[in-house]
Amino acid sequence: MNWLRGSIGIVWGAALVGAVLVGVFAGSAFLVWIPVVLGALVIMTSAIQLAIHRRDGFVTRMIASLGGGLVILVVASAVLIAIHPDVALLPSLD
């Protein structure tokens, strides 16, 4: 069962690495790249969980992997918004 939990940790680690890379390289364009990282996490999670070949707990592992990755990206977004306060969160209607 530990390797099943490890598959969740791999996705969380990838989310953390992706968030750090976006923070370092994207600058104030981070709002464009955070969803790209989330999309990559969805593909990565699907590939890992399908490679395991275990039906039991599939949905639970998918939810845990993507939920944890989403929480990491939300926290990273909040930190990046604090660092880059000039980023417009909503488009101007002018």
N, C-alpha and C positions, 0 to 999 in steps of 0.2 A: 504494500500500500504506500510505502514511502516514495517510490518512483512516480506514483500517481500525483502525490502532492508536489513532487519535484517538477512535474510538468507545469503546474500552476506557477511555481516560483520562477521558472524560466521566462514566462510571459511577463511577470511583474518586473523581473530584472531588465528585460528588453524595453519595457515601458520607461523605466528609470533611465536607462542609457539613452533612449530616444528623446526623453524630455531634456536631459542634460545637453545632448547634441543640438537640439533646437534652441535651447537657451544660449548656447555658445555661438552658434553659426547664423541663426536666423535674425537676431537683433529684434527690431520692432515689427518684423513680419512674422512673428511667432504664431499669430492667430491663423495664418495660412498653413503652417506646417504641423501644428498639433493634431488636426484632423487626419493628416496624412499618416502620422505615427499611429493613431487609433485604427485606421484602416489596415495598416501593416500588422497590428496586433490581432485583428480579427482573422486575417489570413494565416498568421503564424499559429494562433490558437487552434484554428480548424485543422491545420496540417498536423500539429502535434497530437491533438486528441484523436484524429483519425488514424494516425500511425500507431497509437497504443493498441488498437484492436480490442478494446474493452467496452461493452455496452453499458455495464453497470456504472451508474454515476456520470454518464457522459454529459448530461445537461448540467449537473451540479458543477462538474469541472469546467465546463465552458463558462458558466455564470461566474464562478470564482475567479477564473483567469481574466475575463473581460471586465468584470466589476472592479477587481483590484487594479487592473491597468487603467481603467477610467478614473478611479480615485487618484491615482498617481498623476495622471495628466491634468486633472482638475486642480490639484494642489500646485503643480508646476505652472499652470496657467495663472493662478492667483499670484504666485511669486513673480512671474514675468510681468503681469499687469502692474504690480507694485514697483518693479524696476523701471518699466517703460510707461509712465503715466500719460504720455502724449498719444498713446494708441487710441484711436477712436473705436469704441466697442460697437457703436451703432452708426450706420451711414447717415450723413447729413441729407436732409430733404430739401435743402435750399436750391 
